[in-house]
Amino acid sequence: MNFLFICSRNQWRSPTAEAIYKDNHGVNVRSAGTEPSARIKLSAKTILWADIIFVMEKKHKQRMIDKFPIEVEDKMIIILDIPDEYQFMDPELIEDIKTKVDLYLQ
């Protein structure tokens, strides 16, 4: 199963999610950002690689649909509703991500 985590700049939220699940057996993870200034920019190739795409906010899903309409056509996209108010590996952020993502590991 390939999980893709997306936030704006790929600095705090999506890299935290990637770090949480990177050693999880049976799950491959990547992260990317929707902004031009993102550390790792979202690409069509990355979207096509993913089985499930987790976006931190509704705006990330919309940006992805606007820029890659064909690639996201049949993708499962989950909005996690996690605001941009955390630092990398913040304990509250980790808990929020795990609570919302672990449901999809089964």
C-alpha positions in Angstrom: 0.0 0.0 0.0 1.4 3.4 -1.0 0.5 6.4 1.2 1.1 10.0 0.0 0.9 12.8 2.6 0.4 16.3 1.3 0.6 19.7 3.0 1.6 23.2 1.7 5.4 23.5 2.0 6.3 19.9 2.9 8.1 21.1 6.0 6.2 20.1 9.1 2.9 18.2 8.7 3.4 15.8 5.7 7.1 15.0 6.6 5.9 14.2 10.2 3.3 11.8 8.7 5.9 10.3 6.5 8.3 9.8 9.4 5.5 8.1 11.5 4.7 5.5 8.8 8.0 5.0 7.0 8.9 1.9 9.0 5.4 0.4 9.0 5.5 -3.0 7.4 3.4 -3.2 4.2 3.2 0.6 3.8 5.3 2.7 1.5 5.2 6.4 2.2 6.1 9.7 0.6 5.3 13.3 1.2 5.0 16.4 -0.9 3.8 20.0 -0.8 1.5 22.0 -3.1 3.3 25.3 -2.9 6.0 26.4 -5.4 8.3 26.8 -2.3 7.7 23.2 -1.1 10.7 21.2 0.0 9.4 18.3 -2.2 6.9 19.5 -4.8 3.9 17.4 -5.7 4.2 15.8 -9.1 2.0 13.8 -11.4 4.3 10.8 -11.0 3.9 10.9 -7.2 0.2 11.1 -7.4 0.1 8.1 -9.8 2.3 6.1 -7.4 -0.1 6.6 -4.5 -2.9 4.2 -3.5 -4.3 6.6 -0.9 -3.6 10.3 -0.7 -3.9 12.1 2.6 -4.1 15.9 2.5 -3.8 18.0 5.6 -6.5 20.6 4.5 -9.3 20.9 2.0 -7.3 23.5 0.0 -4.6 20.9 -0.7 -7.1 18.6 -2.3 -8.4 21.4 -4.4 -5.0 22.5 -5.5 -4.2 18.9 -6.5 -7.4 18.6 -8.5 -6.8 21.9 -10.3 -3.2 21.1 -11.2 -3.5 17.3 -11.8 -7.1 16.6 -12.8 -6.4 13.4 -14.8 -4.0 11.9 -12.3 -6.4 12.3 -9.3 -9.4 11.0 -11.2 -9.7 7.6 -9.6 -7.7 8.3 -6.4 -8.9 8.0 -2.9 -8.2 11.4 -1.3 -8.6 11.8 2.5 -8.8 15.2 4.1 -7.3 15.0 7.5 -8.3 18.5 8.7 -5.0 19.2 10.4 -4.2 23.0 10.5 -0.8 24.5 9.9 0.0 25.2 13.5 2.6 22.5 14.4 6.3 22.0 14.1 7.9 18.8 12.8 7.2 15.8 15.1 5.1 17.8 17.5 3.5 15.3 19.9 0.0 16.7 19.3 0.5 16.5 15.5 1.7 12.9 15.8 -1.3 12.0 17.9 -3.7 13.7 15.4 -2.2 12.0 12.4 -2.2 8.6 14.0 -5.8 8.9 15.1 -6.9 9.8 11.6 -4.6 7.6 9.5 -4.5 4.4 11.4 -8.0 3.6 10.3 -6.7 3.1 6.8 -4.0 0.6 7.8 -6.5 -2.3 8.1 
